[in-house]
């Protein structure tokens, strides 16, 4: 080892520890010189995140199906009528939770194609899809993330109001739904 800390292709800066070893081989480290952090990052990007997105999509789809079944949507689609009508308080909770499950489902579905996106450019319909996907993936993620946040805040504040002021809750929900309905008409 020379006095300046160099041996062959490797150089160690003065005061540096083993983790700050600078590898110099034409400016690019070889594949065998990848550190553990690169392997961990690759594992997270290729295995962990896609797993979370797929399980999230499946879980939100199941939640949405259960909430739709509870609200009676399946019976209306299949032509079978349901004899019970939901109370306004229960209906507002189911609608809020359904909206939250749908927003989270779309968030997961938008993230899944990023795993399978090829590094090199593709041609034809796949190339056009990848172009639009790369342009709109981040804004769509932000849209679904912020909508999930605001839906959770809305459902939580509504539940807080129902628990703290149970006698005024029915009137409050009727007035709010009437105001929202009138805003859609205008």
C-alpha positions in Angstrom: 0.0 0.0 0.0 1.4 3.4 -1.0 1.7 6.3 1.4 -1.3 8.1 -0.2 -3.6 5.1 0.4 -3.8 3.7 -3.1 -3.4 0.1 -4.2 -4.0 -0.9 -7.8 -7.4 0.3 -9.0 -8.8 1.1 -5.5 -8.1 4.3 -3.6 -9.1 5.1 0.0 -9.5 8.7 1.0 -7.7 9.7 4.2 -10.0 9.3 7.2 -12.5 7.2 5.3 -13.9 4.0 6.6 -14.6 0.8 4.6 -18.1 1.9 3.5 -16.7 5.0 1.8 -14.3 3.0 -0.4 -14.1 4.7 -3.8 -13.9 2.2 -6.6 -12.3 3.6 -9.8 -12.4 1.5 -12.9 -12.9 3.8 -15.9 -15.5 5.8 -13.9 -18.1 3.0 -13.8 -18.3 0.3 -11.1 -18.7 -3.2 -12.4 -21.7 -5.4 -11.6 -19.8 -7.3 -8.9 -19.0 -4.0 -7.1 -22.6 -3.1 -6.4 -23.1 -2.4 -2.7 -25.8 -3.7 -0.5 -27.8 -0.5 -0.8 -28.2 -1.1 -4.5 -29.4 -4.6 -4.0 -31.8 -3.4 -1.3 -33.1 -0.6 -3.6 -33.6 -3.1 -6.4 -35.4 -5.5 -4.1 -37.7 -2.7 -2.9 -38.5 -1.4 -6.4 -38.9 -4.8 -8.0 -40.5 -6.9 -5.2 -41.7 -5.0 -2.2 -43.5 -2.1 -3.8 -45.3 -4.2 -6.5 -46.4 -6.7 -3.8 -47.9 -3.9 -1.7 -49.6 -2.4 -4.7 -51.1 -5.8 -5.8 -52.2 -6.7 -2.3 -53.6 -3.2 -1.9 -55.5 -3.5 -5.2 -57.0 -6.9 -4.2 -57.9 -5.7 -0.7 -59.6 -2.5 -1.9 -61.5 -4.5 -4.6 -62.7 -6.9 -2.0 -63.7 -4.0 0.3 -65.5 -2.3 -2.5 -67.4 -5.5 -3.4 -68.4 -6.0 0.3 -69.6 -2.4 0.6 -71.5 -2.6 -2.7 -73.1 -5.8 -1.5 -74.1 -4.1 1.8 -75.6 -1.1 0.0 -77.6 -3.4 -2.3 -75.9 -2.6 -5.6 -75.5 -6.2 -6.6 -79.2 -7.0 -6.1 -80.1 -4.1 -8.4 -77.6 -5.2 -11.1 -78.9 -8.8 -10.9 -82.5 -7.7 -11.0 -83.4 -8.9 -7.5 -84.9 -6.3 -5.2 -83.8 -5.9 -1.7 -86.4 -5.3 0.9 -84.4 -3.2 3.3 -83.5 0.4 2.9 -80.5 1.9 4.5 -80.7 4.6 7.1 -79.2 8.0 6.0 -76.4 7.7 8.6 -75.5 4.2 7.4 -75.8 5.1 3.8 -73.5 8.1 4.2 -70.9 6.0 5.9 -71.0 3.3 3.2 -70.8 5.9 0.4 -67.8 7.5 2.1 -66.0 4.2 2.7 -66.8 3.1 -0.9 -65.3 6.3 -2.3 -62.2 5.8 -0.2 -61.8 2.2 -1.3 -62.2 3.2 -5.0 -59.7 6.0 -4.7 -57.2 3.7 -3.0 -57.9 1.0 -5.6 -57.1 3.4 -8.5 -53.9 4.6 -6.7 -52.7 1.0 -6.6 -53.8 0.3 -10.2 -51.9 3.3 -11.5 -48.7 2.2 -9.8 -48.6 -1.4 -11.0 -47.6 -0.8 -14.6 -44.5 1.0 -13.5 -43.0 -2.3 -12.5 -43.4 -3.8 -15.9 -42.3 -0.7 -17.9 -39.4 -1.6 -20.1 -36.2 0.4 -19.9 -35.9 0.9 -23.7 -38.5 2.5 -25.8 -41.3 0.4 -27.2 -43.1 0.9 -30.5 -46.8 0.8 -31.5 -49.6 0.8 -29.1 -47.4 -0.2 -26.2 -45.1 2.8 -26.9 -48.0 5.2 -27.0 -49.4 3.8 -23.7 -45.9 4.1 -22.1 -45.6 7.7 -23.3 -48.9 8.7 -21.8 -48.3 6.6 -18.7 -45.0 8.2 -18.0 -46.6 11.7 -18.5 -49.6 11.1 -16.3 -48.5 8.6 -13.6 -47.3 11.1 -11.1 -50.3 13.5 -11.4 -52.7 10.6 -11.2 -50.9 9.3 -8.1 -51.1 12.7 -6.5 -54.8 13.0 -7.5 -55.7 9.7 -5.9 -53.5 10.3 -2.8 -55.1 13.7 -2.1 -58.6 12.5 -2.8 -58.1 9.6 -0.4 -56.8 12.0 2.2 -59.8 14.3 1.9 -62.3 11.5 1.8 -60.8 10.1 5.0 -61.0 13.5 6.6 -64.6 13.9 5.4 -65.7 10.5 6.7 -63.9 11.0 10.0 -65.4 14.4 10.6 -68.9 13.1 9.7 -68.5 10.2 12.1 -67.2 12.6 14.8 -70.3 14.8 14.3 -72.6 11.7 14.5 -71.0 10.5 17.7 -70.8 13.8 19.5 -74.1 15.3 18.3 -76.4 12.3 17.7 -79.7 14.2 17.8 -78.6 16.8 15.2 -76.8 14.3 12.9 -79.9 13.3 10.9 -80.8 16.9 10.2 -77.2 17.8 9.4 -76.8 15.0 6.9 -80.1 15.8 5.2 -79.1 19.5 4.9 -75.6 18.6 3.6 -76.9 16.2 1.0 -79.5 18.7 -0.2 -76.9 21.4 -0.5 -74.6 19.0 -2.4 -77.4 17.9 -4.7 -78.3 21.6 -5.4 -74.7 22.4 -6.3 -74.7 19.6 -8.9 -77.8 20.9 -10.5 -76.4 24.4 -10.9 
